Amino acid sequence: MTRAAPEVAMEFEKTIGYTFQNKEYLSIALTHSSYANETKEPVQNNERLEFLGDAVLSIVVSDYLFKRFHMAEGDLTKLRAAIVCEKGLFTMAQKIDLGSQLRLGRGEELMGGRERPSVVSDAFEALIAAIYLDGGIECARAFILPFVEEFLAHTEEITFKDYKTILQEVVQQNPEEKVSYVLVGQTGPDHDKRFEVEVRLNSNVIGRGVGRSKKSAEQLAAKEALELMGK
């Protein structure tokens, strides 16, 4: 890297958990257009890498969500959007202190570019592309997924529709009917449990759901029940 001593680059590689075979990819990923425009020597900026990184991020996150969640297409799209939005990427980038590693022009530096979400989130996508080009899709996946899993650990209980309330409203049209949720199983270690819940109409099972919390499992069970009812 030309911005810092090799030992500084090595420290950043330790932080991100990936060692580049071609250090130039990392250097370009960390180079903002403002720096490239000010330097006398021709220098590549990270905009092209950002373009590629956006696509790599999208396929990795889409594949992960598709395999993990049995959600409708619309809900999967909303969840992916929440993860890969500028705010989400900026939060991920902050965890590796990416802003401090960027090569910025003087003006961008004075404008607080190291803390600007648009600048830092774009660089995060460029970093993803750099890892992808240097090591392939599996290396990029290994870098991305820990951030995604941490995001989901804090947001999985947030549902885009309150399926339990919708189901209750449907059932209340028949006052003699009663809905209940029953925990029928749980698996996995304490730090990564999965709960299985059945939703019952009177004594009949009308839906099942599995989630990382009882609440999310109940929501998924209610969602399945509504789908079976054609709602």
C-alpha positions in Angstrom: 0.0 0.0 0.0 1.2 3.5 -0.7 -0.8 5.2 2.1 0.9 3.6 5.0 3.8 1.4 6.0 3.5 -2.3 5.3 3.1 -3.2 8.9 0.0 -0.9 9.1 -1.5 -2.8 6.1 -0.7 -6.1 7.9 -2.6 -4.9 11.0 -5.6 -4.0 8.9 -5.5 -7.5 7.2 -5.5 -9.0 10.7 -8.5 -6.9 11.6 -10.5 -8.0 8.6 -9.3 -11.6 8.8 -8.0 -11.8 5.2 -4.5 -11.6 3.9 -4.2 -10.3 0.3 -2.1 -12.0 -2.2 -2.2 -8.9 -4.4 -1.9 -5.9 -2.1 -2.8 -3.6 -5.0 -6.5 -4.7 -4.7 -6.5 -3.5 -1.1 -4.8 -0.2 -2.0 -7.4 0.6 -4.7 -10.3 -0.4 -2.4 -9.1 2.2 0.2 -8.6 5.0 -2.4 -11.3 7.6 -2.6 -11.8 9.5 -5.9 -10.8 12.8 -4.1 -7.3 11.4 -3.4 -6.9 10.1 -6.9 -7.9 13.4 -8.4 -5.4 15.3 -6.3 -2.3 13.1 -6.7 0.1 13.9 -9.4 0.7 10.3 -10.3 -2.1 8.3 -11.9 -3.9 6.4 -9.2 -7.0 4.2 -9.5 -9.9 5.0 -7.2 -12.3 2.5 -5.7 -15.5 3.4 -7.7 -15.2 0.4 -10.1 -14.6 -1.9 -7.2 -17.6 -0.5 -5.4 -19.7 -1.4 -8.4 -18.5 -5.0 -8.3 -18.7 -5.2 -4.5 -22.3 -4.2 -4.6 -23.1 -7.2 -6.8 -21.0 -9.7 -4.8 -22.6 -8.5 -1.6 -26.1 -8.8 -3.0 -25.6 -12.4 -4.2 -24.0 -13.5 -1.0 -26.7 -12.0 1.2 -29.5 -13.2 -1.1 -28.2 -16.8 -1.0 -27.8 -16.7 2.7 -31.3 -15.4 3.4 -32.9 -17.7 0.9 -31.4 -20.8 2.6 -32.0 -19.6 6.1 -35.5 -18.1 6.1 -38.7 -19.5 4.6 -40.1 -16.1 3.9 -42.2 -14.7 1.1 -40.2 -13.0 -1.7 -41.3 -9.5 -0.5 -40.1 -10.1 3.0 -36.8 -11.5 1.8 -36.3 -8.4 -0.3 -37.1 -6.1 2.6 -34.7 -7.9 4.9 -31.9 -7.9 2.3 -32.5 -4.1 1.8 -32.2 -3.5 5.5 -28.8 -5.3 5.6 -27.2 -3.8 2.5 -28.5 -0.2 2.8 -26.0 2.6 3.4 -26.7 2.7 7.1 -26.2 -1.1 7.5 -22.9 -1.1 5.5 -21.6 2.0 7.5 -22.3 0.1 10.7 -20.4 -2.9 9.4 -17.5 -0.8 8.2 -17.2 0.9 11.6 -16.6 -2.4 13.2 -13.3 -2.7 11.3 -12.6 1.0 11.6 -12.5 1.2 7.8 -12.7 5.0 7.8 -9.3 5.4 9.4 -7.7 3.4 6.5 -9.0 5.4 3.6 -6.9 7.6 1.3 -8.8 10.9 1.0 -8.1 14.1 -0.7 -7.5 17.2 1.5 -11.0 18.6 0.9 -12.7 15.3 1.7 -10.6 15.0 4.8 -11.5 18.4 6.0 -15.2 17.6 5.3 -15.1 14.7 7.6 -15.0 12.0 4.9 -13.7 9.3 7.3 -17.0 9.5 9.2 -19.3 10.1 6.2 -21.6 7.1 5.7 -21.7 7.4 1.9 -17.9 7.4 1.6 -17.3 4.7 4.1 -20.1 2.4 3.0 -18.9 2.7 -0.6 -15.4 1.7 0.5 -16.8 -1.3 2.3 -18.3 -2.5 -0.9 -15.0 -1.9 -2.7 -13.2 -3.9 0.0 -15.6 -6.8 -0.6 -14.8 -6.7 -4.3 -11.1 -6.6 -3.6 -11.4 -9.7 -1.5 -13.5 -11.4 -4.2 -11.0 -10.6 -7.0 -8.0 -11.7 -4.8 -9.5 -14.8 -3.3 -12.8 -15.7 -4.9 -16.4 -15.8 -3.9 -15.9 -18.1 -0.8 -13.3 -15.7 0.7 -15.8 -12.9 0.1 -18.6 -14.9 1.7 -16.4 -15.7 4.7 -15.8 -12.0 5.1 -19.4 -10.8 4.7 -21.4 -13.4 6.6 -20.2 -12.7 10.2 -21.5 -9.1 9.7 -24.8 -10.4 8.4 -25.2 -12.9 11.2 -24.5 -10.2 13.8 -27.0 -7.9 12.2 -29.7 -10.6 12.2 -28.9 -11.5 15.8 -30.2 -8.1 16.8 -33.0 -7.7 14.3 -34.5 -11.1 13.7 -37.3 -10.5 16.1 -38.4 -7.5 14.0 -41.1 -8.8 11.7 -42.3 -6.8 8.7 -45.8 -7.8 9.3 -47.4 -8.7 12.7 -48.8 -12.0 11.6 -50.0 -12.9 15.1 -52.2 -9.9 15.2 -53.6 -10.5 11.7 -54.4 -14.1 12.6 -56.1 -13.1 15.8 -58.3 -10.6 13.8 -59.3 -13.4 11.4 -60.1 -15.8 14.2 -62.1 -13.3 16.2 -64.7 -13.3 13.4 -65.8 -16.6 15.0 -66.0 -15.9 18.8 -66.1 -19.6 19.7 -62.7 -20.2 18.1 -59.5 -19.8 20.2 -55.8 -19.5 19.0 -52.9 -20.7 21.2 -49.2 -21.0 20.7 -47.3 -24.0 22.0 -43.6 -24.5 22.2 -43.0 -28.0 21.0 -39.2 -28.1 20.8 -35.9 -26.4 20.9 -32.5 -27.3 19.6 -28.9 -26.0 19.4 -26.5 -24.6 22.0 -27.4 -21.8 24.3 -25.8 -19.1 22.1 -27.6 -20.4 18.9 -30.9 -21.9 19.9 -33.8 -22.6 17.6 -37.3 -22.7 18.9 -40.2 -24.6 17.3 -43.7 -23.4 17.9 -47.1 -24.7 16.8 -50.1 -22.4 16.5 -53.4 -24.2 17.3 -56.9 -23.3 16.5 -58.7 -24.9 19.4 -56.8 -28.2 19.5 -55.9 -28.4 15.8 -52.4 -27.5 14.6 -52.7 -24.9 11.8 -49.1 -23.7 11.5 -45.6 -24.3 12.6 -42.6 -22.0 12.8 -38.9 -22.2 13.8 -36.9 -19.2 14.9 -34.1 -18.0 17.0 -36.6 -16.7 19.6 -40.0 -17.9 20.7 -41.5 -14.6 19.4 -40.0 -15.0 15.9 -41.1 -18.7 15.9 -44.7 -17.7 16.8 -44.7 -15.1 14.1 -43.6 -17.6 11.5 -46.2 -20.1 12.7 -48.9 -17.5 12.4 -47.7 -16.6 8.9 -47.9 -20.3 7.8 -51.4 -20.5 9.3 -52.5 -17.4 7.3 -51.0 -18.9 4.1 -53.0 -22.1 4.6 -56.1 -20.0 5.1 -55.4 -18.2 1.9 -54.9 -14.9 3.6 
